[in-house]
């Protein structure tokens, strides 16, 4: 059996990924010969390599993309790498139905920083969060496997926690206005325990800005009981001369406007 037949046999069994070791064992050949054969398939666009030693069989309908869509290989890749993860931020919001704009990259939250993956026209961005294994997630079936994505409440906290990866605070407010129907006030309180207190302050303020005050009552009680210091609405930006929001203990150093 040659490498082309091996790839076809994988697809016939509904499998679209393999490793160098898998191919070496199946073809009963040397690693050098197998790598050369895989390289030839990559040159023809039949195989893509999102990570060293991990390959994807690219069916004809995705050849112009140069890769499988990220959601179709991320579960298998994360298992191969042995990493705890979840789909987060803009990608999770989109999967929860808050898709104001289609994300340009597929965002994955892991415990430590990793370089971005570029596979054809597909980009996978990694965001580091040390307590990734503690964050509430949901399972979502895809054509090729099961994704883990952050719960709606965890997604909301991540969006305000990483605005630099979420299009800025105004974009976060826009997404929250679409995500709000999936949010539960009690689960927001539970999720706040996994996140820094300033994230709760910023999230509560933004939820009020979009008219979702009913979700913020228990969150505000927690903020009032736990903090006495003011923090900037936008972190790492000067807050001198900023007005104050006494309810959420925020220095309003950025104007937030949600798109309608």
C-alpha positions as CSV (number, residue, x, y, z in Angstrom):
1,X,0.0,0.0,0.0
2,X,1.3,3.4,-0.9
3,X,0.7,6.7,0.9
4,X,-2.1,7.8,-1.5
5,X,-4.0,4.5,-0.9
6,X,-3.4,4.9,2.9
7,X,-5.0,8.3,2.9
8,X,-7.9,7.1,0.8
9,X,-8.4,4.2,3.2
10,X,-8.5,6.5,6.2
11,X,-11.2,8.7,4.6
12,X,-13.2,5.6,3.7
13,X,-13.3,4.8,7.5
14,X,-14.3,8.4,8.3
15,X,-10.9,9.4,9.6
16,X,-9.1,12.5,8.3
17,X,-6.0,12.7,10.4
18,X,-2.8,10.6,11.0
19,X,0.6,11.0,12.4
20,X,4.0,10.1,10.9
21,X,4.2,7.1,13.3
22,X,0.7,6.0,12.1
23,X,1.8,6.1,8.5
24,X,5.1,4.3,9.1
25,X,3.4,1.5,10.9
26,X,0.7,1.1,8.2
27,X,3.0,1.3,5.3
28,X,5.8,-0.8,6.9
29,X,8.4,1.5,5.6
30,X,11.1,3.7,6.9
31,X,10.3,7.1,8.5
32,X,12.5,8.8,5.8
33,X,10.6,7.2,2.9
34,X,7.2,8.0,4.6
35,X,8.0,11.6,5.2
36,X,9.1,12.0,1.5
37,X,5.8,10.4,0.4
38,X,3.8,12.7,2.7
39,X,5.7,15.7,1.3
40,X,4.6,14.8,-2.2
41,X,1.0,14.6,-1.1
42,X,1.3,18.0,0.6
43,X,2.7,19.5,-2.6
44,X,-0.4,18.2,-4.4
45,X,-2.7,19.7,-1.8
46,X,-4.1,16.4,-0.7
47,X,-2.5,16.5,2.8
48,X,-2.0,19.4,5.2
49,X,0.2,19.7,8.3
50,X,-1.2,22.0,11.0
51,X,1.4,20.7,13.5
52,X,4.7,18.9,13.2
53,X,4.1,15.2,12.6
54,X,0.3,15.6,12.6
55,X,-1.4,15.5,9.2
56,X,-4.8,16.0,7.7
57,X,-6.3,14.5,4.6
58,X,-7.9,17.3,2.7
59,X,-11.0,16.3,0.7
60,X,-11.6,18.0,-2.7
61,X,-14.2,20.4,-1.2
62,X,-11.6,21.9,1.0
63,X,-8.6,22.0,-1.3
64,X,-9.0,25.7,-2.0
65,X,-8.9,26.3,1.8
66,X,-5.7,24.3,2.0
67,X,-6.8,22.6,5.2
68,X,-9.8,21.2,7.0
69,X,-11.9,23.9,8.8
70,X,-10.4,24.3,12.3
71,X,-13.4,22.8,14.1
72,X,-13.0,19.6,12.2
73,X,-9.4,18.9,13.4
74,X,-8.9,20.8,16.7
75,X,-10.3,18.0,19.0
76,X,-7.9,15.4,17.4
77,X,-5.0,17.8,17.4
78,X,-5.5,18.7,21.1
79,X,-5.6,15.0,21.9
80,X,-2.4,14.4,19.9
81,X,-0.7,17.2,21.8
82,X,-2.1,16.1,25.1
83,X,-3.4,19.6,26.0
84,X,-6.4,20.6,28.1
85,X,-8.2,23.2,26.0
86,X,-11.5,24.8,25.1
87,X,-12.8,26.8,22.2
88,X,-13.2,30.3,23.6
89,X,-13.7,34.0,23.1
90,X,-15.0,35.0,19.6
91,X,-15.1,31.4,18.3
92,X,-17.1,30.2,21.3
93,X,-19.4,33.2,21.1
94,X,-20.0,32.4,17.4
95,X,-20.8,28.8,18.2
96,X,-23.3,30.0,20.9
97,X,-25.0,32.1,18.2
98,X,-23.5,35.5,18.9
99,X,-22.0,35.9,15.5
100,X,-22.1,39.6,14.8
101,X,-19.1,39.1,12.5
102,X,-17.5,35.8,11.5
103,X,-14.2,35.4,13.5
104,X,-11.1,35.6,11.3
105,X,-9.2,33.1,13.5
106,X,-10.3,30.1,15.5
107,X,-9.5,30.8,19.1
108,X,-8.4,28.1,21.5
109,X,-7.7,28.6,25.3
110,X,-4.9,26.5,26.7
111,X,-2.8,26.6,29.9
112,X,0.3,28.2,28.3
113,X,1.2,30.4,25.4
114,X,1.7,28.6,22.0
115,X,2.5,30.0,18.6
116,X,-0.4,30.5,16.2
117,X,-1.1,27.7,13.7
118,X,-1.5,28.5,10.0
119,X,-2.8,25.7,7.9
120,X,-3.5,26.9,4.4
121,X,-6.0,29.7,4.9
122,X,-7.0,28.5,8.4
123,X,-5.6,30.2,11.4
124,X,-5.8,28.8,15.0
125,X,-4.9,31.3,17.8
126,X,-4.0,30.1,21.3
127,X,-4.8,32.2,24.3
128,X,-3.2,31.3,27.6
129,X,-5.2,30.9,30.8
130,X,-3.6,28.9,33.6
131,X,-6.8,27.5,35.1
132,X,-8.1,26.3,31.8
133,X,-9.1,22.9,33.2
134,X,-11.4,24.6,35.8
135,X,-13.5,26.6,33.3
136,X,-17.1,25.2,32.6
137,X,-17.4,23.9,29.1
138,X,-20.0,22.3,26.8
139,X,-19.6,19.5,24.3
140,X,-20.4,20.4,20.7
141,X,-20.6,17.7,17.9
142,X,-18.9,18.5,14.6
143,X,-18.5,16.5,11.4
144,X,-15.2,15.0,12.6
145,X,-15.5,14.9,16.4
146,X,-16.6,16.6,19.6
147,X,-15.4,20.1,20.5
148,X,-15.1,21.5,24.0
149,X,-16.2,25.1,24.2
150,X,-16.6,27.5,27.1
151,X,-20.1,27.9,28.5
152,X,-21.9,31.1,27.7
153,X,-21.0,32.6,31.0
154,X,-17.4,31.6,30.8
155,X,-17.3,33.0,27.3
156,X,-18.7,36.4,28.6
157,X,-15.9,36.5,31.2
158,X,-13.2,35.6,28.7
159,X,-14.4,38.3,26.3
160,X,-14.0,41.1,28.9
161,X,-10.8,39.5,30.3
162,X,-9.1,39.4,26.9
163,X,-10.5,42.4,25.0
164,X,-7.3,42.6,22.9
165,X,-8.3,39.2,21.4
166,X,-12.0,40.2,21.2
167,X,-11.9,43.3,19.0
168,X,-12.0,45.8,21.8
169,X,-14.6,46.6,24.5
170,X,-17.1,48.0,22.1
171,X,-17.0,44.8,20.1
172,X,-17.3,42.9,23.3
173,X,-20.4,44.9,24.2
174,X,-21.9,44.1,20.8
175,X,-21.3,40.4,21.2
176,X,-22.7,40.4,24.7
177,X,-25.9,42.0,23.4
178,X,-26.3,38.9,21.2
179,X,-25.1,36.4,23.8
180,X,-27.2,37.8,26.6
181,X,-30.2,35.5,26.0
182,X,-27.9,32.5,26.8
183,X,-26.7,33.9,30.1
184,X,-27.9,33.0,33.5
185,X,-27.4,35.3,36.5
186,X,-26.6,32.5,39.0
187,X,-24.2,30.8,36.6
188,X,-22.5,34.2,36.1
189,X,-21.8,34.3,39.9
190,X,-20.5,30.7,39.9
191,X,-18.2,31.5,37.0
192,X,-16.9,34.7,38.6
193,X,-15.1,32.5,41.1
194,X,-12.8,31.4,38.3
195,X,-11.9,34.9,37.1
196,X,-10.2,38.0,38.5
197,X,-12.5,40.4,40.3
198,X,-11.9,43.2,37.8
199,X,-13.4,41.0,35.0
200,X,-16.6,40.9,37.0
201,X,-16.6,44.7,37.4
202,X,-16.1,45.2,33.7
203,X,-18.6,42.6,32.7
204,X,-21.3,44.0,35.0
205,X,-20.8,47.5,33.6
206,X,-21.0,46.3,30.0
207,X,-24.1,44.2,30.7
208,X,-25.8,47.3,32.2
209,X,-24.7,49.3,29.1
210,X,-26.6,46.9,26.8
211,X,-29.7,46.9,29.0
212,X,-29.2,43.6,30.7
213,X,-29.5,44.9,34.3
214,X,-31.5,41.9,35.5
215,X,-28.4,39.7,35.0
216,X,-26.1,42.0,37.1
217,X,-27.9,42.2,40.5
218,X,-26.1,39.3,42.2
219,X,-22.9,40.2,40.4
220,X,-23.0,43.8,41.7
221,X,-23.6,42.5,45.3
222,X,-20.5,40.5,45.0
223,X,-18.4,43.3,43.6
224,X,-19.6,45.7,46.3
225,X,-18.8,43.2,49.0
226,X,-15.3,42.3,47.7
227,X,-13.7,45.5,46.4
228,X,-13.1,49.0,47.5
229,X,-10.5,50.0,44.8
230,X,-11.3,51.4,41.4
231,X,-9.8,49.7,38.4
232,X,-9.7,51.0,34.8
233,X,-12.4,49.9,32.4
234,X,-9.7,49.2,29.8
235,X,-6.6,47.7,31.4
236,X,-3.2,48.9,30.5
237,X,-4.5,52.3,29.4
238,X,-4.1,55.5,31.3
239,X,-7.0,56.4,33.5
240,X,-6.0,59.9,34.5
241,X,-8.9,62.3,34.3
242,X,-11.3,59.4,33.8
243,X,-14.8,59.7,35.2
244,X,-15.9,57.1,37.8
245,X,-18.6,54.6,38.0
246,X,-19.2,54.2,41.7
247,X,-21.4,51.1,41.4
248,X,-18.8,48.9,39.6
249,X,-15.8,50.7,41.0
250,X,-14.5,51.5,37.5
251,X,-12.4,54.3,36.0
252,X,-14.2,55.0,32.7
253,X,-11.1,55.5,30.5
254,X,-12.7,54.2,27.3
255,X,-16.0,55.1,25.6
256,X,-18.0,51.9,24.8
257,X,-20.5,51.9,22.0
258,X,-22.2,48.6,21.1
259,X,-23.3,48.2,17.4
260,X,-27.0,47.9,16.9
